[in-house]
């Protein structure tokens, strides 16, 4: 577990950019999956940055992670009223480290890719296209599918700076191909 207090967090200007990326990603993903506004609102998720994460939700390495919680309406104790709630935990410190390391990456397109990728996961989990509790082998295959979908969605959007993000992830996808072949 990572000590949260010592980690870099987004400043106010960066939070504003990330918030813009979340809004764009929500629109692009809902359009890509042909979801109406009411269908999209049925997805139970939240996007949080480091400031709002518990110690257990902070990791070193990934730019984001999804944690599934079981929700229940406050006025009932019946198990039938339970639902899955997905928390997208953005890892500010890892995102900022990548931006520092790779000068071609810019916060808006990079965070847009990250959030779009995680929202594609949420849609696939919540529509039973993928099990949240998949095996490690299936998770690797799912990551490749979600990267392909994310790239397809964002290619159509024509976002400035996205080419650098695609190049960044292109190198990672080559490593993923190697893992899948083993």
C-alpha positions as CSV (number, residue, x, y, z in Angstrom):
1,X,0.0,0.0,0.0
2,X,1.3,3.5,-0.9
3,X,1.5,6.3,1.6
4,X,-1.0,8.8,0.3
5,X,0.3,11.9,2.2
6,X,3.6,11.9,0.3
7,X,2.1,11.7,-3.2
8,X,1.7,14.5,-5.7
9,X,-1.9,15.4,-6.4
10,X,-3.5,17.4,-9.1
11,X,-3.6,21.2,-8.4
12,X,-6.8,23.2,-9.1
13,X,-5.9,24.0,-12.7
14,X,-5.1,20.3,-13.4
15,X,-8.4,19.2,-11.7
16,X,-10.2,21.5,-14.0
17,X,-8.6,19.8,-17.0
18,X,-9.3,16.4,-15.7
19,X,-12.9,17.3,-15.0
20,X,-13.2,18.5,-18.7
21,X,-11.7,15.1,-19.8
22,X,-14.3,13.2,-17.7
23,X,-17.2,15.2,-19.3
24,X,-15.8,14.5,-22.8
25,X,-15.1,10.9,-22.1
26,X,-18.7,10.4,-20.8
27,X,-20.1,11.8,-23.9
28,X,-17.8,9.9,-26.3
29,X,-18.4,6.5,-24.6
30,X,-22.1,6.9,-24.3
31,X,-22.2,7.8,-28.0
32,X,-20.0,4.9,-29.0
33,X,-22.2,2.4,-27.1
34,X,-25.4,4.2,-28.5
35,X,-26.8,4.9,-25.1
36,X,-29.5,7.4,-24.4
37,X,-29.0,9.8,-21.6
38,X,-31.3,7.7,-19.3
39,X,-29.4,4.5,-20.2
40,X,-26.1,6.2,-19.5
41,X,-27.3,7.5,-16.1
42,X,-28.2,3.9,-15.1
43,X,-24.4,3.2,-15.0
44,X,-23.5,3.5,-11.4
45,X,-20.0,4.8,-11.2
46,X,-18.0,7.7,-9.9
47,X,-14.6,9.2,-10.9
48,X,-12.3,10.3,-8.1
49,X,-8.9,11.7,-7.9
50,X,-6.2,11.0,-5.2
51,X,-7.6,13.6,-2.8
52,X,-10.8,11.6,-2.5
53,X,-9.4,8.1,-2.3
54,X,-8.9,6.0,0.8
55,X,-5.5,4.5,1.4
56,X,-6.7,1.1,0.1
57,X,-7.7,2.7,-3.2
58,X,-4.2,4.2,-3.9
59,X,-1.8,2.1,-6.0
60,X,1.6,2.6,-7.5
61,X,2.0,2.0,-11.2
62,X,-1.4,2.1,-12.9
63,X,-2.9,5.4,-13.9
64,X,-6.3,4.4,-12.7
65,X,-8.1,1.4,-11.3
66,X,-11.7,0.4,-11.0
67,X,-13.0,-0.9,-7.7
68,X,-16.4,-2.5,-7.5
69,X,-18.5,-1.9,-4.5
70,X,-21.9,-3.3,-3.6
71,X,-24.5,-0.6,-3.1
72,X,-27.9,-0.8,-1.6
73,X,-30.8,1.6,-1.4
74,X,-30.7,3.3,2.1
75,X,-34.4,2.4,2.9
76,X,-34.2,-1.3,2.4
77,X,-32.4,-4.3,3.8
78,X,-33.3,-6.8,1.0
79,X,-30.5,-8.3,-1.0
80,X,-32.5,-7.9,-4.2
81,X,-32.0,-4.1,-3.9
82,X,-28.2,-4.5,-4.2
83,X,-26.4,-3.1,-7.2
84,X,-22.8,-2.8,-8.4
85,X,-21.2,0.6,-8.0
86,X,-17.9,1.2,-9.8
87,X,-15.4,3.7,-8.5
88,X,-12.8,4.9,-11.0
89,X,-9.8,5.8,-8.9
90,X,-7.5,8.1,-10.8
91,X,-3.9,7.9,-9.5
92,X,-2.8,11.5,-9.8
93,X,0.8,10.7,-8.8
94,X,1.2,8.1,-11.5
95,X,-0.4,10.3,-14.2
96,X,1.8,13.3,-13.2
97,X,4.9,11.1,-13.2
98,X,4.1,10.0,-16.7
99,X,3.6,13.6,-17.8
100,X,7.0,14.5,-16.3
101,X,8.7,11.6,-18.0
102,X,7.1,11.8,-21.4
103,X,7.2,15.4,-22.6
104,X,4.9,14.7,-25.6
105,X,2.0,13.8,-23.3
106,X,-0.4,16.5,-22.3
107,X,-2.9,16.3,-19.4
108,X,-6.1,16.7,-21.4
109,X,-5.6,14.0,-24.0
110,X,-3.8,11.7,-21.6
111,X,-6.5,11.9,-18.9
112,X,-9.2,11.7,-21.6
113,X,-7.7,8.4,-22.8
114,X,-7.5,7.1,-19.2
115,X,-11.0,8.0,-18.2
116,X,-12.5,6.8,-21.6
117,X,-10.7,3.5,-21.1
118,X,-12.1,3.1,-17.6
119,X,-15.6,4.0,-18.7
120,X,-15.5,1.4,-21.4
121,X,-14.7,-1.1,-18.7
122,X,-17.7,0.2,-16.7
123,X,-20.0,-0.2,-19.6
124,X,-18.7,-3.7,-20.4
125,X,-19.0,-4.8,-16.7
126,X,-22.5,-3.3,-16.2
127,X,-23.8,-4.8,-19.5
128,X,-22.3,-8.2,-18.8
129,X,-20.0,-8.1,-21.8
130,X,-17.2,-8.9,-19.4
131,X,-17.1,-10.3,-15.9
132,X,-15.4,-8.1,-13.2
133,X,-14.1,-11.3,-11.6
134,X,-12.4,-12.7,-14.7
135,X,-9.3,-14.9,-14.6
136,X,-5.9,-13.3,-15.1
137,X,-5.8,-14.6,-18.7
138,X,-9.2,-13.2,-19.5
139,X,-8.2,-9.8,-17.9
140,X,-5.2,-9.5,-20.2
141,X,-7.4,-10.2,-23.2
142,X,-10.0,-7.8,-21.9
143,X,-7.4,-5.0,-21.5
144,X,-6.4,-5.5,-25.2
145,X,-10.1,-5.3,-26.2
146,X,-10.7,-2.2,-24.1
147,X,-7.6,-0.5,-25.5
148,X,-8.8,-1.2,-29.0
149,X,-12.2,0.2,-28.2
150,X,-10.8,3.2,-26.5
151,X,-8.5,4.0,-29.4
152,X,-11.4,3.6,-31.9
153,X,-13.6,6.0,-29.9
154,X,-10.9,8.6,-29.5
155,X,-9.7,8.4,-33.1
156,X,-13.1,9.5,-34.3
157,X,-13.0,12.5,-31.8
158,X,-10.0,14.2,-33.3
159,X,-8.5,15.5,-30.1
160,X,-5.3,17.6,-30.2
161,X,-2.4,15.7,-28.6
162,X,-4.1,12.3,-28.9
163,X,-1.5,11.0,-31.4
164,X,1.2,11.2,-28.7
165,X,-1.1,9.3,-26.3
166,X,-1.7,6.6,-28.9
167,X,2.1,6.3,-29.4
168,X,2.6,6.0,-25.7
169,X,0.0,3.3,-25.4
170,X,1.2,1.7,-28.6
171,X,4.5,0.8,-27.0
172,X,2.5,-0.7,-24.0
173,X,0.3,-2.7,-26.3
174,X,3.4,-4.3,-27.9
175,X,4.3,-5.6,-24.4
176,X,0.7,-6.8,-23.9
177,X,0.9,-8.8,-27.2
178,X,4.0,-10.6,-25.8
179,X,2.1,-11.4,-22.5
180,X,-0.8,-12.8,-24.5
181,X,1.4,-15.1,-26.6
182,X,3.1,-16.7,-23.6
